[in-house]
Amino acid sequence: MSALSFSPKVPVKTNAGHRLLISNVQAASKELLTWTERGPHWNRAARACTAALTGNATPQEARRCFRIAAIENGRLLPRIEEEN
């Protein structure tokens, strides 16, 4: 497990409509960059991911902000128990 991994995974809907499980800060950062709608929670999540990547925030804080941004953007999907 990477030092920047987090749990539980965050299930989101991609631009193509597919289910994607985000389990680390790098993947969260990459997914955020694909979103065209960037509200205040997107900005907070992007800053939290950058902070985690530079050692100034925890992966769990980045996860929390990413999850809230996914809700704001209508991309958060329900968790399926076997995904974790």
Secondary structure, DSSP 8 states (H G I E B T S, - for coil): --TTEEEEEEEEE-TTS-EEEEEEHHHHHHHHTT-S---HHHHHHHHHHHHHHTTSS-HHHHHHHHHHHHHHTT-B----GGG-
